[in-house]
Amino acid sequence: MRIVVAAVIERADRRLLIGQRRRNDTSPLKWEFPGGKVEPGESPEQALARELREELTATMRRSVPIGRVVHKYAATPEELEILFYAVEILESELAPRAFEQLAWVLPKELGGYDFLAANAQLVAQLATGRIKPGELLESAYSVAPPTAPDQNSGSGR
């Protein structure tokens, strides 16, 4: 089974980044979330960071897993395990190096795009608000600020 990672990147205005595959790619002009295959010796998170650099010239700041699907395309010999991550990137301007085009769309607009079949379940969950990538990232990385030690605690007397 081949492992693939995909990034669901949400801006502050709740729009999600999607990319359209190039005309000469497999599944030409289908829409997908940025990402790609995990190479031998890479963790999924390392692969995700590498793919975002290669495909978008983007730097991954943080990520959290949000879903997993196993899918078999008729044209490929092996099953794919696709790991979806909510991702925050540092850049606001992106270069679509591996895509025909990029689009920032509201979750409710996702149904209007012709996505790869393996993305269907996640697209439905995003479109209906069952998965909110930005909120999942925030809750995963929110920690209470450290409390200052009580100066009257009698330490060292």
N, C-alpha and C positions, 0 to 999 in steps of 0.2 A: 504494500500500500504506500502510495506517495503522499507525503504531508505537504500541504499548502497553507500559507498564512495570508490573511486579508485584513486590511485596516479600514475601520469605519471612523472617519474623521469628521467631527462636528464643530462648526464655528460657533461663535457666541450668538449668532442670529438663528441658531438651530439648524442651519443648512448643512447637508451632508455632502462630502466629496465623492463623486463617482467618475469613472473614466470609461471612455468608449474604446474598445479594442480597434487596432488598425485594420485596414482593409485586407492586408495580406496575412494576418494572424489566423490561427484556428478560431472558429466562431467569429468571423469578421463582423465588425461594427456592433457587437453585443456590448452591453454595459456591465461593469463589474466594479468591485471595490479594489483599490490598489493593493498589490501584494504579489506573491509568487511562491515558488517551490523552496522548501527547506533543503539546503545542501548538506551533504555528509559532514558531520562534525559541528554543525550549527545548532543552536537551540532555536525554537520557534521565534523567540523575541529577537535574537540576533538576526535571523532571516528577515523578520519584519523590518527592522531598522535598515538593513542592507537594501531590501527591495524599495523602501521609501526613498532612500538616497538615489538609487539607480533610476527609478521610474519618475520621481517628482523633484529631485534635488532637495528633498526635505529631511530634516533632522527630527527623529522621534524623541520627544521629551519624556513621555510616559505612556504606559498601555495597561489594559486590563482585559482578560478574556471575557467575551460576551456570548460565545456560541460555538458550536461544532456541528459539522455535517459530514456524512460519508456519502460520496456520489460517484457514480460510474457513468462516464460519457461513452456513447456507442463507438466513437472513433478512437478511444484510447484503450490500451490493453489492461491497465490496472485501475483499481479504485483510488479515489482521492479522498483523503481526510482533510477537510478544510477547517482551519481554526480561525475564527473571527475575533478580532480585538477592537475595543474602543481605544482610539489613539489620539494623543495630543501631540502636535508638531510645533516647532519653534517658528517656522516661516509663515508669513501671510501670503506671499507671492510664490507660486509654484510653476515649474516648467514641465509640461506634459511630455517627457522624453519617450515614454513607451505607449502613448495613447494617441488616437486620432484627435480626441478632444477631451477636456475635463468640464464638469458642470457641478455647481453647488446648488443642490435642490432641497426643498423642504421634504420632510419624511412623507407627508401625504401625497407628494408629487412622484414618488418613486415608481408607483404602478404605471405611470405613463412612459416608462423606459423599458426597452427590450433587454432584460438582464439575462445572464447565463443561468441555466436551469438550476445549478447548484446554489445559487443565491436566493432562490424563490422564498424559502421559509424565513430567512433573515429579513428580506425586503418586506414581507408581510408584517413581521413583528415590529420593524422600524416604522412602517407606514401607519400602523394602528396605535403606536405609542407604547406598545408592550415592552419594548427595549428603548431606553433613552441613553445613548452613549455618553453624553456629557455628564449626566447625573451619576452614571455608574463610575466614571473616572473620578469625579469629585468625592463620592462616598468611599471609594477604594483608597484614596490618598488623603482623606481628611483625618487629621489627628489633632487631638487637643493640644494647645500650646503648652510647653513645659511650664510648670509652676515654679516660681522662685522659692528657694528654701526659706523657711521661716527664720528671720534673723534673731528671734527671741527664743529659739529652741534650746538654748543652753549648750550648744556644741563647743567642746573643747575646754570646759571649765573644770 
